[in-house]
Amino acid sequence: MPGFELFSDLERKEVHDVLDNGVLMRYGFDGMRNGHWKAKELENELENQLQVKHAQLVSSGTAAVSVALASAGIGSGDEVIMPTFTFVASFEAIMMLGAIPVLVDIDDTLTLDPEKVKEAITSKTKAIMPVHMCGSMADLDALKIICNAHNLILIEDSSQATGATYKNKPLGSIGDLGCLSLDFVKIITAGEGGAVLTNNDKFYKHADHYSDHGHDHVGNDRGAETHPFLGYNFRISELHAAVGLAQLRRLNEFVQIQKKNYTILREALSQIPEVTFRRVPEGGVESYSFLNFFLPDLEIARKVSSAFKDNGVDACWNYYDNSWHYIREWHHLKNIKSLYPISEEVKKGLEYLQTKTFDQSDHYISRNISSLIKMSWTEKEVRERASKMVDVINSLLL
């Protein structure tokens, strides 16, 4: 996903604008700015490119999820349904508000299985949060139907899929709230940062205030602003926003490069009968950040993953044993290892993780190989990589 592979004079110009006027904070200091408001510009660019009414920048993708949840009034004791395959930040962000992450199986999209979601709904469920992992999406129409039937909030965590679309709508713009990450290893990067997206005026106002100590941002005297409710500091800096602004303006360029490289690899692997690919919901178009494919079983997937490394095929993962992205090895979360006391309500709410199994998720994750698509590869390098991958897999299937 890394946009940092292709930094250019566009990013340098935006950063120099900030350094030249000396204002690194996104709010206030109006007279010193010389008209430069990088965070505001990036929010406007996000709204335009991602076809959403409101964008609120925050300090990280993790912050974006917590701010989105808080903006919708979700907190202590509420249950939020999320997938077993994600980054640990999704789980952490829910717990940050005292809410309870309810993990649900994935299907062959590598995202939430709508049928399993239905089974997980209780009287405490307040939101469903699909995570669009590795550049592709959940079946959002099915999840929207479930949310409407149960009066639930749909929150898209689109941190790994900026640039992907579902039925001609950018991911992050489809749910009640959307969340983006702009960290160093995303398709567009600000170094650190995130964004909350919404078409709901109330949720946007809440996100705007909550992410800046409750400031109402009325008028141009920051010291005179009121504080309608409690907030915290999830602000992004102007320096980070400046990098993100230039990167976002290059999003289509990045997606096209990734699509070209992805297509070469996929066409090569398609020649192997035992290789199948993740399902993209009808109407979905990936961001082409990763190529995800399935092998016959875990043993072969492990051997292929190891052989790829031995043969110089980098940036390929089998997540079954991964401690960051799949529930199986999240021992610190399953055992609630915390520096501070966790509420009894949350502890009780997470007891299910001590005995819960996710056989369906294991079935898909254990056989999956996820290959990062780099933008800095030459076509020759991609074709050589494709040839190596095919040779390795064929040799282990014999």
N, C-alpha and C positions, 0 to 999 in steps of 0.2 A: 503493500500500500504506500510506500514512502514517497511523498512529494518532495522530500528533501533531496532526492537523487537529482533533481533538475532545478536547483536554485539558479537564478539569473539576475540580470540587472534590474528586472521588474521588482523583485523582492528588495534588492539593495536600495532602490530609489525610495520605496515606501518607508523603510527603516531610517534612511538618512533624513527624510522629512521630519520624523519624530525627534531624532537626535539634534537636528538643527534648531528646532524651537524649544527643546529641552523639557517638554511636558510629557512625562511617561504615564501619568494617570489619566484614565478615560473620562473622568468627571472634573468639572471646574477649570480654573486657570484660563478663562476664556480669552483674556487680553494677551496672553503670551503665545497662543497657539498658531497665530498666522493662518487661521482658517483650517488647520489640520485636525480632523476628528476621525482617526482611523477606526476606532471601534464602531462608531456610528456608520461610517461608510461600509464596513464589513457587514454590519447588520442589514443595511439596505441591500447590499449585494446578495446576501443569503436569501432575503425575502424575494428578490427578483428571480434569482436563478432556481431556487427551490420552490417557487410558486406558493408561498405561504404569506399570510398577512403580517405576522410578527416574528421577529428573531431577537432573542436576548442572549448576548454573549456572557459566558461565565469562564471560570478559571480552568475547567477540565471537563472531560466527558462524564466523569464520576459526579462532579458537581451538577452537571446538566440533569442527570437522572434524579438526584435528590431535590434539586430546585423544581423540576417538573412535578414530582410527586407532591411536594409541599404546596405548590401553586394550585393543585387540584384538591387540596385539603386532606391528603392522605398522610397518616402518621401512626401514632401509638396504637398497637394492637391490630391494625388493619392488615389484611393479607394481600400480597401482590404476586400474581402468578407469573413465573419467568421460566426460561428453559434450562435444562441441565447443561447445555453446551453454550458457553458465553465466556466473557472474561470475568474474573472475580469481582471487578468493580460493580457489576450489576447487582450482585448480592450485597456488597458493602454499602452501596448507595441507599438501598431499601432499609437496611439495618440502621443507617445513620439517623433516620427519622423515627426509629422505634417501631417500624413496621416489620412484618414477617414475610420473608421470601418463601414462596411456595414453589418448589421445583417440580417441573412437569416434563415428561418425555418429549424428545424430538422425533421427527419422522425423516423420510428420505430427502427433505429439503434442508436438513440439518438445523431446522428451526422448530418452533412449537408445533406439536401435533394438535389440531383443533379438537379432535375427539377426546384426547387426554385432558385438554383444558376443561372441557365440559364436566368431566368427572371430578375435577379438583375444586370446583366452585363451592363455597360455603357461604353462610350468612355473614362472615367476616371479610369476604373477598370484596375489594374495592377497585382493583385495576388488573388488567392483563398487559404484560409487557413483553412482546416479542422482541428478540434481539436478532437483527439482520446480520448474521455472522458471515465473514469471509466473502463479502461482496454480493450476496444474494439475500432473498427475502422470505418472510413467512407468508402463508396464505391469508392475506389481510382481509379479503372479503369474508371468508369464513369466520375470522376472529371478530370482525365488526358486527356480524350477525349475532354472535354470542354476546358481545358487549351490549348491544341494543336490547337483547332479550332479557338480560339480567341487570340492566342499568349500571354498567361498569365503564370505567375510564380506559381507553386504549392509548397506551404510551409506547411509541416506537423508539427503541434504542437502535439507532442507525449509525452507530459509531464506526462500524467497519464497512459501510456500504454507501458512502457519499458518492453520488454520481449514478447510482442504480435507480430504476424506475419501475413502477407497478401500474399497469394500465395507463401509461403516459403521465403518471404523476410521480414526482421525485419522492423517494423514500424519506420519511421524516415529516412529510406534509399531509399524510393520510389519516393518522390517528388524531385523537384529541390533543395530544402533545407529541412532539418528536425531540429526540436528543442526538446531538452530534459530538464527536470528539475531534479535536484539532491537535492532538499531541504529535510527537515527533515521527511516529510510524503509522500515520494515517495517509489516505490518498491525497489529501491536502493538509498541510501542517501549519500551525502557528508556533511550533515549538512546544507550547502548552496552551490548552484552551478547550472550550466546548461551547455549545449553543443549545438553547431551548427554542423550539419552533412551535407555533400554534396559530390557529385561526380564531381562537377564543379570546375576546378582549379582556375578560376578567382574569383568565389564566396568565395572559401576558402582563397585565398590571401587577399581579401578584409576583411573577418572576422578576420583573423589573425592580420592585421594592425589596423583595426578600433577599436578592443576591447582593444588595448593597446596604446592609444594616437597617433595612426598613425605610430608607430615604424615599420620599415621594417624588423627587426630581421635578418639583414644580418651581418655576422661576429660574433665575440664573445666579442666585446667591445660595451656595451649598449650605452655608451656615444657618440660613433661615428656613431650610426645608423642615417639614414635619415628618413624623414617623408613625404612620397609621397602625403598624403592627411590628412585631419582632422580626428581625432579619439578621443575617450573618454576612461575612465577607467572602463572596465568590467572584470578585471582580476579575476581569482580564485586564492586562496592561496594554497601553498603546503600542509598545514594541511588539508584543505578541500579535495584536490585531493587525499591525502593519504587514507582518509576514503573511498572515492568513488572508489578508485582502488580495495581495498579489497572487497567492496560490489559488484562491477561489476563481480568479479571473482566468486561470489556466486549466480549470477543471475539465473542460471538454477535450483539450489537448491531451491531458493525462489519460482520460478514459480511452481515447482512440489508440494511444500507444499500447495501453494494457490490452485492449481488445485484439490488436494485431498479434501480440505475443501469445496471448491466451489461445487464440484460434490455431496458431501453428502447433502448439503443444497438444491441444485437444484433438486435432485432426490426426496427429501421429498416434496418440494413445487409443483412438477409436478403432485402430486396426487390430487391437488385441481383444478377442471375444470375451475374455474373463474380466475386462475392465468395464465398469458402468459408471455413470456420472450422477451427481446430485440432481435432484429434480428442482427445476425452477418453476414456480407456480405460473399457470397460464396468464399471459399478459405481462409477465415480468421480464425485465432486461437487467442483467447483472452489471456491476461496475467493472467486472473482469479483474478484480484485485487478486483473486486466487482461482486456481483450477482445483476443484474438489472431485475426487473419484474414489470408487469403492473397489476393493479387491475381494477375493473369495472368502478369506477368513483372517483372524487376528494374527495367526502365525505367519502367514505370507506377508501381511501388511508390515509387521515388525521387521521381517527379513528384507523387504523392499526398502523400507525406511533406512535401515542400516547400510544396505548396499548402495543406496543413492549417495550417502555421505562418503563412502569409500571410493566412489567413482566420480567425486567432484560435483555432484548434483546437490547444491545447497538449498536452504530455505524450503524444505519439505518436512511436514510434521504428521505424525500419527498421534492424535490427541488423547488416546486411551490412557496413557501413562503420564500425561501432562498435568502439572500441579497448578497451572494458571487458568486453564480454559475448560476443564471438565470436572464435574462433581466428584468423580471417583477418588481423586487425590486431594480434595479440599478438606484435609483433616483439621486445619486450624479453624475453619468455618463450621464444620460439622460438630466439632468439640467446643465451639464458642470460646476460643482462646483470645481473651481481651485484656487490655491493660487496665480497664475500669469495669466496675460491676455492670452487667447487663440486666435489664429488668426481668422480673420473674415472668411477666407476660410474654416477652420475646423468647426467653429460655424454654418456656412451656410450648410455645408455638413452633420451636425448632426441634422438639424432641423426636418428631417423625424421621429426621435424618439419621437417627441411630439405627433404625431397622429398615428404612425404605430402600428398595432396590429399583433400579431403572434398566430392566432387561432390554427394553426396546431401544433405549438410547445406546446401551452397550453394543447392541447389534449393528448400529450404524457407525458409531464412533470408532469401534475396534477395527473396522474394515476400511476406514477412510484414510486417504492421504490428501493432505492439503498443501498445494504447491503455490508459493508466493509468486506473483507475476511482477517482475521488475521492469522499470521503465528505462533503465540505462543499458539494457542488453542491445547489442546489434542483432540484426536479423540472422547473421551467421551464427552468433552465439546461441540464439534461441533454437535454431535448427540442430545445432550440435547437442544442445541440452535434450531436445526431443528424442534424438537418436539414442543417446545414452539411456534415457528413461525407458524407452521401448526395449532396448537390449537387456537392461537389468531385469525388468519385469518378466520378459520372455524366458530368461535364463532360470528364474526362480519358479516358473510355472511348469517347467519341463518335468 
